[in-house]
Amino acid sequence: MATTRPMGSEHANIADPAGGAQRGGGPTNSGVAGYSVRNRRPRKTIVRAMAGWLLMAGWLLGQTAPAGDATRVYRGARGELQVDAPRLERAAVRIDGVLDEPVWSEAAVLTDFTQFQPVEGAPGSERTEVLVFYTPEALYVGIKAYARDPSQVRARLAPRDRIDDDDRVEVWLDTYQDRRRAYVFAVNPLGVQADGLYTEAGGGRREERLDRSPDFLFDSRGRRTPEGYVVELRIPFKSLRFPNRPTQAWGIQVIRRIAATGAEETWAPLSRRNPRRLEQSGELRNLHDLRPGRLVELTPAIVAKREGSLQQGGFRRASPTSEAGLTAKVGLTSDFTLDATLNPDFSQVEADADQITVNERFAISFPEKRPFFLEGSDLLVTTEPLVYTRRMVDPQWGVKVSGKQGSWAVAYLGVRDAAPATGLASTNAPDPAPAVFHVARVRRDVGGTSTVGLLATARFMGAERNGVLALDGRLQRGVYSTSFLLAGSADRAWEVRPGAPDTARFGARPVALARTQGHLINVATDRSGRTWGWRLQLRDVPGDFRARAGFLRRTDVTELNLFHRLSWFGPAGALLENANLFLFGNRVYAGRSFWRGGAAQEGQLRVSLNLDLRRNRRVELRLGRSFYRLEPGDYAGYVFVDDAGDTVPAAPRLALVQTGLWGAEAEVDSEAWKTLAASASLRWQATPIFAEGSEGREWSGGAALAWRPTERLRAEGTLRFAELHRARDGSRYSRAWIPRVKVEYQWSRALALRLIGQYTVEEVDLLRGPNGKPLLLAGRPLRVRRGQRLPADAPQTHPLRLDALFSYQPSPGTVVYLGYGREMTDERAFRFAPLRPRTDGLFLKVSYLWRW
């Protein structure tokens, strides 16, 4: 066995991946080091021979060697975290996952990984070696991931960013070394890529801090070996933003995730006692003479489609249409970029999965998936989403500038939206006009870990105006941190106001321009220790605050939230790897009642126990109690016929105050099997039926099953359901069932076929009064579905949606999509006959990214 050598020695103890001889000198059967008793010579002869060898070695060591010849080993477990990676003027390397080129023997070696999960601080369960060097144009990383049982290594061909269920290795690069943000480049054993941006001050759970939306151009290949797997990466400096100076240092971390056991092992040791991961990274130092060249990217795209819809005369298809667009990116410097787009295609190739909303009071947001908005999007993130780019429905053009210099980061976004009167950007304007959005952001790093910033947004749409100015920041000291967001808004918009002097009409409704001003406060302080954590939050959003470029799910409230966590970590090999006990409580006050000493409108107290078991199995148990005070004004105008036959107002007799509402939930999931993953949840909850002001009992839950029989084939099925019954008589108010099936076949990393089928059942009863008779509004019964009041005879629709997509995506920006979607309606749930078509569409999208 080779002896241990200090940092800086040649890596004589690093085993060859093929299981052959070790590098460097060790005992052999020949030469001086292999001197044998059988070949004993006279002592003088031996001394002369040894002297000759020593003189020769001294002469060789005295010669000037090219930079990078002395390969160094950096053992993370021993704290050897400052890496001097060799710089090579050029490298003849083919990215193929083999690592057989001579230049790899000159690379720095990062080894001796440490467990973070399941047993923090324990030696890595598997051996991992990372080879690193760079040229003026790119960083090269080779990774040898050994496995005691290579048959347990999980790897499948998959679309980009879909490798969470596989073994993978992640390279984190903090290019500004500000310990606040890092690029993440991940590769599975077959070379399939995932990437994103990790923001240390993102708040919330660690998983929520990794934004996977951005796609960066880099090369990777991987292959299985008899000892595990090998992956190889080339990360062009053009794909990174970094300081514009001749010599610099970057933070670096390498993480290996082992799917079969759920283990997470890191080169630079991580401790939960420090909540900031990037502070614990290593350092890639003395990077010099980087020459990425000026970044210029052009991505022309063309989209052709033909759509059909059900009309009065039957199902009809429109004439085919096509559009062309262009997106450009220019690197102004190594740390600033300019993005521009003209008539972009902002369509999505996969519809958002339906969510159950039969008893939902507030709007639901969906993540941004459109590429133009993703560059520099992390700079626009604030505690409250004051920038929600999905409000920009159909942009005609857009411009962005983003970057960082020193401790200052800035961003600007400008967009002209041609379709402001649809979707989230709806308006009461008598004559809707295109909307223009402006977003400006400045943020400064303060001290070692804190930040402060300013955000300004504006939306102009005809006579309507909206502006928001916000100050935000995050102050960190050890395990304690405080975040704050203070914002003010000024708004002028068309609203329904009969009798106003400048009244106009929007359809049959009189509207007038109304001016409002408001404020927003969100302040939170938390402790993020290893075994104990807590969080206190105050959120105050009056009803007159408007952020028309953002998304505020709920306004006209003041909220107080309290969160506590206790954690326990099991010993190595234990069935229970760790347990977390959470306690959550909140109070919500309507309007200004909190500041006037009024009673809370609603609140809850919930306790949950999360258990992480060996081999990727989890159990979550929750128990809670809540109360609600519903607003009588929400039911103004409702009447019903009482048992005496009289028509009486409904509000005084509704269950507007509901207390002692208990609920319980259980959830289990397992990824213990190589080809199968499963999860299930079940919840019982006493809850208000908000639309009719009664008390209800709800059973809800879901199940998911993912089957991956081969490296190329994946099938996923999910089922979500909710059944809501009235407490007073057990009658059913609503039911929702949403089964969804997705099947994907991946011929290669770039070529795939995807099929999706989704069936939605969402049935809602008429609104009923305390005696079970229908509630009446303007003398007519009604039902409420997806937040809209519908007449009693509105059909209960059961849409079936089928989608097929053929995709070719060799790299981000270069794509060919050919897809077809069809939506049909089933008259009765799960009868599938007759199925009547509602809409369909065939589309083709082709784009190509040119990079200079």
N, C-alpha and C positions, 0 to 999 in steps of 0.2 A: 504494500500500500504506500502511495506517495506521501511524503511528509507535507505538513501544512506550511505554506510560505506566506510571508507578509504581503500586504497590498503592494503592487508594483512588480512582483516577481513574475516570471514567465509561468503560464498556466500549465505546469507539468502534471498537475493532478486532475486535469479535465479529461474525462474519458472520451474516446472517439465514439460518435453516434452509431457506428456500425459494430461496436463491441470489440474493436481491435485494440492495438497497443495504445498506451497513453502517450500524450505528447510530452516532450522533454525527456530528460535523463532519468533512468531508474535502473535497478539491478538487471543485468543481462548476462549472457554467457560468453562474451567476448570483450576485448579492449581492457583498459586499465580498470574501469568500473566493474568489469566482470572477472577480475583476477581470481584464479582458482588454485586451490592447494595442489591439485594434480600437476599444474604447470609451474611449480615453484622454480624460481631462478635465483642465482646468487644475489645477496642483499644489495651489492654495489650496482649490479646491472639494473635491478629494479629501481634504485634511487635515481640512476642516470635517466632511465626511461621516464620516470615520473617528472623529473626536472625538465626534460625536453617537452613533455606534454604541457606542463605549466607555462613554460616560456611561449609555446605556440598559442595557448589559450589567451595569455596576456596580450600578445601581439594582435590577435583577432579582436579582442574586446576593446583594444585601443583605437581601432579604426573607426572612422566617422560613419555611422549607419544612417540610412534614410529615415526621415521622420516616420514614426508609426511602426518601425520594426520591432520594438520592444513591447510585446503584447502584455497587457496588464489584466489582472483579475480583481474584480471588485465584489466582495462578499457582503451582501446586504445585511445579513444577520449579525455581522461583526461591526456594523456601522461604517463600512467603507463605502460612502455614498457620494463622494466627489469623483466624477468620472472624467478622465482626459481621453476622449475618443480620438483616434488618429485621423488626420486629414490627409486624403489622397487627392492629388491633382486630377486624376481620372481613374475610373474603375471599370474594367471589362467584366461586368457582371450581368448574367442573364437571370432575370427573376423567374425562377422555376421551382423553388422549394427544395433544391438539392444542396446548396452551399458547398460546392466542390471547387469553386474558383480559388486560386492562390491568395487573393486579397483578403479572404475571410480569416486566414491565419494571422493577419496583422490586426484584426479587430480587437477592441476592448471587450472583456468578458464580464458580464453581470451574472452572478450566481448566488447560491445560498439564500433561497427564498424562505419567508416566514409566513405561518398561517395567520390570517385575520379571522377567518370563519372556517370551522366551528370553534377552534380553540385558539384564542388570541395569544400570540407570542410563541406558540409551539413551532418546532422545525417543520418545514414544508413536507407534506406527505409524499410528494413526488419531486424528482430532481428536474430543475429547469435551468437552462443556460441561454443567455441572451448575448449575441455578438453585435457590436455597434461600431460603425465608422461613418465618415461623411466625406463628400466631395464638395466643390464649390456650388453644385447645383442641387444636391439631395442628401438626405439622411438614409443610411442603409441599416436595416435591422434584421438579423437572423435569429431564429428562436428554435432551440431543440428542447422539446417537451417530452420527457421520458415517462413511461407508465409501467408499473409492475405487471399490469394485466392489460395489454394494448387492445384486447377485444372489448373492453369497457369504454374506450374512447368514443364519444358520440360526435358525429359530424355528418352533415347532410348538405347537399346542394340546395340553396335557398335564395330568395330575393335578398337584395341588400338590406341590412339592418334587421334581419329576421333570424338571428343566430343565438338568441337567448337560451334556447334549449340544448345548445351544443357546448362541447368543450371549446374554449377560446382563450386567446391571449390578447391583452390590451396594452398599448403603448400610450402613455399620457405625457404630453409635452406642454409645459407651462412656459411659453416662449418669451413672455415678458418678465418671468420670475417674480411676479407680484403676489403669488400665492392666492390668487383670486379666480383665475380661469385657466382651463387647460384644454387643448385639443385631445380627443380620444380616438385612437385608431385601433380597431379590433379585427381579428381574423380568426376564423375557425380552422380546423385541421385541413380543410380542402381549399383554403384560401378565400372563402367567401367573406366579404367585407361588411363591417358596420362602423359607424363613426358618429361623432357628435361633439358638443361642447359641454364641459362640466364647469358650472359656476359655483364657486364656494359659497357665495352669499345668496344663493337662490332660495334658501329657506326650505322648511319642510323636511321630509324624509330624503335620504341620500338619493334614492331612485328618482325623485322628482327634480333633482338638480342637474341631471344629465339630459340635455336637449338633443334628441337624435334627429331633429329636422334637417340641419345642414348636411350637405354631401360634399366631401372633399375628394379631389382627384389624387389617388395614389395607387401604386402597383403592389400586388400581393399574389403569392402562390403558396400552396401548401400541399403536403402529401403525408399519407400514413407511412410509418416505418415499422419494422419488427420491434422496435424499442418504444414506440409511441407515435409522435408526429413531429414534422419540421415545417415551419412557415418562414417565409422570406418577404420582406417589405422594402419598398423604395418610396420614400415620402419626399416629393419635390418641395423645395423651399418656396416655389411659386404658390403652393397651396396653403401656405401659412402666412400669418401676419406676425411680424416681429420687429424689434427696435432697429432703427436705421443707424447702426454704428458698427465700426470695423471689428470689434471684439466683444463678445457677449457670453452670458451664461444662461442656460435654460433649466427649468425644473424638469425632472424626468422620473417617471414611475412605470413599472411594468407589473401587470397583474395577470395571474393565471387563474382561470375558473374551471373547475373540474365538475362536469355535469352529473356524473354518477353519484358523487358524494355531497355535492353542494359546497365543496370547499372553495375558499377564496384565498389565494396565496400571493404575497407581494414581495418584490425585491427589496424596496425600502420598507422596513417594518412599520405597521400601522397600529395605533392604540386608540381605543375608544375614549380614553381619558382626554384626548385632544380631539375636539369635534371637527377640526379643520384638516381635511386630508392632504391638501396641497402643501401645508406647512411641514409635513412629514416626508415629502418627496426627496429624492436625491438631486444631484446637480450635474448637468452636462456642461462642463466649463471649458473656457479657452476656445470657444468656437470663433473662428476668424476667417476673414476674406471670403465670406459667403457671397455668391454671385447668382442670385436667382433669375436675374434679367427682369425686364418690365413685363408684368402680367397683362396680356390682352386676350380676351375671350369674346368670341362672337357665336351666338346660337340662333340661327334662323330656324323657324318652325312653320309648318303648314298643317292645318286641321281641316278635314273634310267630313261632313256628316249629313245624314238624312234622318229626319225625325217624323214620327207619326203620333196621332192622338185621336181620342174618341170625340167626335163632334156630333151635332144634331143629325146630320145626314148619314152618320155611321163613322167607321174608322177610316181616317184619311192620312196619307203621307204627304208631307211637304216636298218641294223640289230640293234636290241636293244643294248644299251650300259649302263654301270653303273660305278660309281666311288664312292670311300669312302674317307672321309677326317676327320681331327681332329683339333679342336681348343681348346686351353687351356688358362686359366687365373690364375695367381698366385699373391696374395697380398704379395709383399715383406715386406711391413710395412703397417700401416694404411693409409699412404699417397703416396705409390708407388706401381704400378702394372706392371706385365710383361704379355704380350699377345703373343702367338705364334700360328701359324696355318700351317698345312701341307696339301697340295692338297685341299684347301677349295673349297666349292661350292659357287661361287660368282654370281650365276644366280639371276635374279629378277623375282618375281612372278607377276609383273604387268608392262607392257611395258610403256615407257614414252609416254605421249600424244603427238600427232603430233603438230608441230607448223608451221604456215604459213611462208614460206621462199621464195616465188616466186620473191620478190624484195629485198631480204636480202643480204647485202654485206659481212657480217662477220659471223664467226662460232658462234654457240649457245651452251651454257653449260647446263648440267642437274645435279640435286642434287645427292649426294652420298646416296645410300640406303643400302649398303652392311655392315653387322654388324661389321666385323673385323676392318674396318677403323674408326669406330665411337668413340671408347674409347679414350679419350684424344684429340679428333680432334679439340676442341676449342683452344688448345695451338698452332695449326698450322695455325690458321687464321691470315692473314695479310690484309692490305688495298687492295693490288692486290693479286689475288689468285696464289701465287707462288707454292702452293701445291694443285694439283687437282688430287685426287686419282683415278678418273675414267680413267686416262691415263694408269693405271695398269690393263690391260685387263684380263689376265688369269694367276694369280699368282700360282706358284708352291709351294712357301712357303713365310711366312712373320713373322716378329718379331717386337714387339713394347714394349717400356718402357716409362711410363709417370708418372708424379707425381709432388708434390710440398712440399717443406720443408722451413718453414719460409717465407721469401720474394722471394725465388727462385723457379721457375717452369721449368722443363726440359721434353723433349720428344725426342724419337728416333723411326724412322720407317725404316725398311729394307724389301724389297720385291724383289723376282726374278720373272719376268714376262715371261711366256713361249710363248706369242703371241704378240710380240712387233710390228709386221708389219701389224697390223690390226687397224681399227678405228682411234682414235686420235693419236695413237703412230706410224703412218705410217712412212716409211723411204724409201730413194732412194738407200739403201745399195745393192750392187750386190748380197750379200749372207747374208740376215738378220739373226741375232743371237738373242738369248734371252737377255732381258734387266734386269739389276739390278739397283734398285732405293735405294738411301740412303737419309734420311731426318733427320736433327738434329735441335733441337730448345732449346734455353735458354731464359727465360724471368724473369725480376726482377721487383718487385713492388717498386716504388719510392714515398716516402711521403705517404700521405693519400689516393690519388686517381690516381696517375700517374703510368705508366709502360714504360719500355724500354726492347728491346730484340734483339737477334741475331737469324738468320735462315740460314741454309746451306742445299742445295740440290745438289744431284749428280745423273746422269744417265749414266751408262756404257752399250753400246750395240755394241759388236764387236769392230771395229775400231773407232766407234763414242764415243765422250765424251762430257758431258755437266755439268757445275757446276755453281751454283748461290750462292752468299753470300749477305745477306741483314741485314741492321740495321733498326729497326722500333721502334716506341714509341708513346705514347699518354700522353700529359701533360695537366692536368686539374687544373683549378682554378675557383671556383664558377661556373657561367654559361658559362664560356669561356673555350675552349679546343683547342689544336693543335695536330694533328696527322701527322706523317711523316714516309716515307718508302724510304730508299736509298739502291739501289741494284746494283750489278755488275755481269756480266756473262762472262764465257769463254766457247766457243763452237767449236767442231770439228765434222763435219757431211758431209755425202755424198750429193752433190748438182749437178744439171745439169750444167756442165761447159765444153763445147766442147773445145778440144785442150789443156787441162791442162796436165802437164807432167805425172801425175800418174792416167791418165784416165782409168776407167773401164766402164763396161756397165751394165745398169739396163734395161733389155728388149732391146728396140731399142734405148734407150737414153744413150749418153755418160755422165758419172758422175765422179766427183773427190772429194777428201776430201778438204773441205774448213774450214778455221779457222777464227773465228770472236770473237770480244769482244765488249761488250756494257754496258750501264748503264740504270737505271730506277730511276726516281724521282717522288714521289707523296707526296705533302704537302698540308694540308688543315687546316684552322682555322675556328671555328664556335662559334656562340652564341646560346644557347638553353634556352631562357627565356620563361616565361609563355605566354606572349602576343606578343613577338617579337623575331624572330630568324633570323640568316643569316649564310651563309657558303661561303667561298672562297677557291678555289682549283686550284692547278697547277699540271698537270700530264704530264710528259715528258718521252716517251718511244721510243727511236730511233729504226730504223729498224734492227740494228745489235744486239739488246738485245734478247737473247734466254733463255727461261725458260721451258725446255722440261719435267719437272716434274709438271709444272703449267699450267694455262690456261689464256692467254692474248687475249682477243677478238679482240683487235686492237692495232697494233704497227706502228712505223714510224710516230708518230704524237706527237704534243704538244697541250694540251688542257687547256683552262682557263674556269672555271665554276663559276658562281655566283648564289646564291640562297637566297631569302628573304621570310619570313613568317610573317604574321600578324594574330593574333587569337582573337576571341571574344567569350565569354561564356555567354549563356543565363541564366535567372533566373530559379528557380525551377518551374517545370510544364509548361514551355514555349514550344511552338511548335518547335522553332529553339533552339536546345540545345547548339550547338556551330558552328562557321563558321571560316574557314581558307582561307586566301587569299595568294596565292603563286606566286612569280615571279621568273622565271628561265631564265638565259641567258648563252650562251657559245660561244666560238670561238675555232675552231680546225685548227691547222696549220700543213701542210704536211712536212715531213722530218725535216730539220733544219731551215725552213723558219722563224719561230718565233724568233730565236736567231739572224737571219740576218736582221730582220726588214721587212720581207716580208708580203704579204697579207694573210688573213685567207682563208683556203680552203672551210670551211663551218661554219655556225653558225645559231643560232636561238634565238628568244626571245618569251617566252611563259608565259601566265598568266592563273591561274586556281583558281576556287572558289569551295571549298568543304563545303557542308552543311550537318550537322548531325541533323536529325529530330527526334522527339519523337517516341518511340516504334521501334527503330532499322531500321530507314529508312535513306538513304543517297542519295545525289545528287552531282554530280561533273560536272563542266562546264570548258572547256579549250578553249583557243584561242591563236594561235601562228603565227609567221612569220619567215621564214627561207631563207637561200640562200646556193648555192653550186657552187663550181668550180671543175669540173671533170678533171682528169688528161688525157691529150691527149695520153700519152703513153699506157694507158689501152686499146686504140682502134687502136693501131698500127697494120697494116696488114689488117684492114677492108677496103673493097672497095664496091662500088655499081655502078649500071648502071644509069647514069643521063638521063634526058629527051631527050638529043641528041643522046643517044645510046653509049656514051663513058663510059668506066670504070674509075672511079676517086677515089682517096683516100677519105675515109669517115670522118676522124678526123677533117679536116678543116671546114666541113660543119655541124657538129653535134652541138647540143645545150649544149656546155660544160660549159657555164656560165649561171646559172639560179638564178634570184633574185626575191624578192617579192612573195615568195611562202607561201600563207596563208593556215591555217588549223583550223578546229574547231571540237570539240568532246563533246559529252554529255554521261553521264553514270548514271544510277539509279539502286539501289538495295534495297530490302526490306526483312526483316525477322520478320515482324510484325505478321505473322500468325503462329500458333503453328505447323501446319503440312505442311506448304508450304513456300518456300523461292524462290525469283526470282530476276534476274538482267538482265540488257540489256545495250548495249552501241552502239553508232553510231559515225563514224568519217568520215569527208571529208577532203582531204588533197591534195594540189598541191605538187607534188614530182617528182624528177628525176626518169626516168626509167634507172637505172644504167647500165644494160647490154648493151643497145644500144645507150646511150647518148642522149636521148630525154626527153622532158618534159611530165609528165603524170598527170592524175587526178584520185584519188583513193577514192572509197567508201569502208569502212571496218567496222567491228563491230562484235557483238556476242550477244548471249542470253543464259541464264542458268536457269533451273528450277529444284528444288529439292522437291520431294514429299515424306513425311514420314507419311503414314496413321496409322501405328502402331508402337509399340516399337521395332518390329523385322524387319520390311520391309522398305527398302529405295530404291528410284528410282531417278536417276539424269540424266538429259539430257542437253547437251550443243551443241551450234552451233556457229562456227566461220566462217567468210567469208571475202573475199577481192576481189574487182573487180577493175582492173587497166586499164585505157584507155589512149590513146595518146591524148595530148592536141591539136595537129595540125589538126587532122581529126576525132577524136572521135572513132577511131578503137580500138578494145579491144586487149590489150597486154597480159593480163593474168587474170585468175580467179581461186580462191581457195575457196572450201567449205568443212568444216570438221564437220559433225554431229557425235556425240558420245553419247551413252546411256550406263549407268551402273545400274544394278539392283543387290541388295544385300539382302539376307535373313539371319538373325542372330538367330539361334536356342538358343544359349546361349552366354555368354561372350567369350567362346572359339571356338564354332562351327559355321561355316558360309559357305554360298554358294554365289559366285559372278559370274555374267555374264556381259561381256562387248562386245559391238558392235561398231565399228568405220568405217566410210566410208570416204575416202579422194579423193577429186577432186582437181587436181592441173594441170591446162592446161596453156601452154605458147605458144604464137605465135612465128613465125620466127622473128629474128632480122631484122628490116627494117630501111632503110635510110630516109633522109629528104623528099624524094618524094614518100615514101610508098613502094618502091621496096626493095627486100631482100638485107640485107648486106651479103657480101661474104667474106669468109676466106679461103685462098688457093683455091679460085675459086668455093667454095661450100656454099650454104646457111646453116644456123645453127640456133639452139635455145639454150637458157641457162635455165637449171632447177636445182634448189638446188645447184647453184654455179658451175655446170658442163656444158661444151659445148657438145651439142649433135647434131648428124646429123639431117637434115630436116625431114627424114622419121622415126625418133625415135617415137615409139608409145606414145600416151597420156594415161598413165595408170590411172586406177581408182580402187585402192585396197580396198577391204572390209575385215576387220579383225574381227574375232570372237574369244573370249576367255572365257573359263569356268574354275573356280577354286573352289575346295572344300578344306577348310582349317580347321585345328584343332590346336589351339595355346593357351594352358592353361597358359603359361608364356613365357617370352622372352627366346629364345634358344631352347625350346621344341616345335616342330612343326611337323605337317603332312600336306603336300601339295600334292594334286592330281589335275593335270591341263591338259587342252587340248586347243591348239590354232590352228587356221586355217586362212590362208590368201588366198583370191581369187581376181581375176582381172575381172572388168567389162569393156567390150570393149567400151561402150559408157556410158557417165555419167548418173547415176540414172536409167539405163534401167534394171539392175539386170538380164540380159539374153543376151548371155550366160555368166555364171560365171565360170571362169576357175581357177582351183587351182594352186597356186604358191608354197606355203609351208604349212606344218602342223607339229605338234609335240605333243606328249603325254609324260608327265613327272610325276615322283613321287619323292618326297623328304621327308625323315624322319630324324629328329635329336632329341637328348635328352640332356638336360643340367643336369649334376650332380654337385651339390655344396656341399662342405664340410666346 
